[in-house]
Structures are given as C-alpha cells and as structure tokens.
Amino acid sequence: MTDSPFAARRARLAERFAGPALVFAGAPSPRNYPANPHHPFRASSHFLYLVGRPLAGGVLRLEGGEATLHLPPPPPGDALWHGETPSFDALGEALGLPVRSLDALEVPPDAATIPAPDLATRLAQEARLARPLAPPTEADLALQDALIALRLIHDAHAQAELRRAAEATVAAHRAGMAATHPGATEAAVHGAMVGALLARGATTAYPPILSVRGEVLHNPHHDGTCAAGDLLLADVGAETAGGWAGDVTRTWPVSGAYSSTQRAVYEIVLAAQREAIALCRPGVRYRDVHLAASRALAAGLVDLGVLRGDPEELVADGVHALLFPHGVGHLIGLDVHDMEDLGDRAGYAPGRSRSAQFGLGYLRLDRDLAPGMAVTIEPGFYRVPAILEDPELAAVAGDRLDRAELAKLADVRGVRIEDDVLITEGEPEVLTAALEKEPDAVEGCVGG
C-alpha cells in the first residue's frame, strides 16, 4: 500500500510540514443515546484525506515523514453486535502504515492539530494536548496551510472520486425530475432522489434542499406539495463511500412546462452560468468569475425591464444583489464547501479579505484558479421579501429597480442552476455536464 494515494498524500504533507501533528477522525454522534448513533459514521475530512477510511476514534500521528494510526480497541462484546474486527496488524497491512492502540499514543508537547468536527473529540483533543484548541498555535496554522495547499489541488484519485459523485448526483436529479408532477409531495420527490443515491452506494453530501419555495436558499423542509405552475428547486449532491462530494442545483417546472416569465428568468440565469463557467481557467481570479456572472445576470434583468441602468454600475453598486444575494460558488472536494472548517484561510488567498458589501460579502472563495481545483458555479435569481422589503438593503437601488416589472414575475420565487467544474490546463471540465439544463431538455425530463 506504499503506492496508495493516501501514502502519497502523507508524503507530500511531510514535505510541507514535518510535524509533529495529530489528525483526529472524530467520534459518532448519538441520535438520542450513545448506542444509537447516526450511521454511517463520517470521519473528519482531513483524516479521510490522509487515511482513506472512516475509523471512529482514530488519531493519525505524523512526525518527520513517519505516520502511525492509533485506534481505540473494540469494546467487549463488539464482535457479537458488529461482526469480527480486523486486527491492528491486518488493518495496518491494508492501510500501509502501522496501527497501534490509542492507549499507546504519545503526544509531543509541541504537536499541531486541527479541531475535529464534534465536540466530544475536541474536548479529548484538548485533554491530550493539555492546551486549548483556540486560538490555534503557530504550529496549528502551519499544519492548516500545508493541508490547504494539498487539498486545493485534487490528485488523480480525488478527481476520479469527484466524477463518481457527479455521476450519482446526475442520477438523483433525473430521478427527482421523473417523480415530479402536480400533486406530488416534496417529500416524495426528495425520497426518489435520495433513493437513487442509496442505490448507488452513496449518500447525501449535505441536507438536501428541495422546495417550491426556491427563494429560501438553505430550506431544510420537504413538507410542501407541488402544484401546477410551481417551480421546484432541488439542490442535492451525492457523497461517495470515500467521502467525496457532488453539489448540483436544477430548477424545473412542476407541470412540465415553464411559463413565459419562468423561462425568461431561467434563461437569464443559465446565460450567467455559462459565462461564469467559460471563465474557469488557470490564473483567473474566482472573484472575477462571480462578478462576470453578476454582470450577465444584471444585463438580462435590464433587458427584462426589472433593473435600469448600466449592468457594470449596477453590479459595482450591489443593486443586483437584491436578487442575487450570494456568491457564485465555492470549492468542492471532501467537503461540499471544501475546507470550510478552516474558514477564509482556505477560501481566500493571502492578502485578500471579504467585502463589506451586501451580496459580495457572501463570496466563499477568492483565489486564483489552478489546474486540479474544483469549484461550483451556481448563479441564481430570488425574490426574497425580507431583502426586497428591507429599506436599508433596498436603498441602494433607488429607481433602478422597477418593482412593477418585478411583480410580473410572481410565479418565479427562486431559480438556481449549479454545476461542478474541474479546472484543467485548458477548457474547464464540467463534471456534471450530463445533467440536462437547457429549458426544453429539462421539461422533457419532468414527470417521467
């Protein structure tokens, strides 16, 4: 296993950070009591990146190019309930690194670490390191930077996993479109999509967003009913068995045909997405991709009569953000918002910081694109009453927002179109290109 992608990653990490370091897998979270945990267990992404398996309670010790995995011994009676557990020697042979008991873990006083996702493990980290996790030490930050540098550029194994996630994600969306008809419940469409993922050995990379209320950006509820004339917005992505994510949004008409107003807005969003994807090339600043999508969206809305003025000025002033209030996308990899646990240290290049402007301030990524990076491109249009009726937010528009024309779009609550894009040396590779997004093609998929 010395030629495994995980061994290669550990070796590349050692070139950037000699250690010592401890990377924790995390622990299962109980649904209601400890013996009934959420399943399957999902290890921390940094652990998965370096080890490749979700081994609950595991700690990877790194120092001077050497790696040792420490695991808790199986509890008494575990074989009765969960089957035989491989010995540490057998597991070590499969993983290509020594495996020892967690009791044998020696913690150097200057060891670096990254906080695990769950509170129980973070408390255990603090106890083992005999120090708080916040603020991070200089060694912690150095470890973060080394992992960021590696995870930003996906190796061949990671790219293959992202393609697997994309394939399953495409299948899920087609299943959702086929299950949609007037009178269908959101729960039924959600079930069809998740079922398609489970049938492929995948799960969801994040809580699915599926709703006729497309203006609610992170709507967790699936308790509505699809009516003729509604648009159904589905933001659903697969997670492979190895933990790699897909993230796709499509917006389709429940009745199988877009109205004239729905199609007009949909085509504006699609044009903005195409323009943004075309810019996803090496050396292009992702912030500029966002601004290009914003200008394209603003231009379309000017043509539609909803906005007035020069598209470039509308975007510079943030008027368009009243209808497109989020960033154009984010990194994607082992996390759906890859490495977001590390915040803007991962998402923003050194020397860059978030804008204070409404809308632009939500941009999750501001780095120059490079071959091997993977991002989402997901412009949208939303009629959000809490934004449009907020005097302070809406003041920037003045008479540049024609509310009478906007009112004519009453059957368009939210439209988002999202794909996963791999940066190459040349043309961007749209990993989810197989999924229909031309309006006529989408209509043909609805209702089976």
Summary of the structure (lengths in Angstrom):
residues: 448
radius of gyration: 23.5
end to end distance: 45.4
largest distance: 71.7
contacts: 1494
relative contact order: 0.12
helix: 40%
strand: 15%
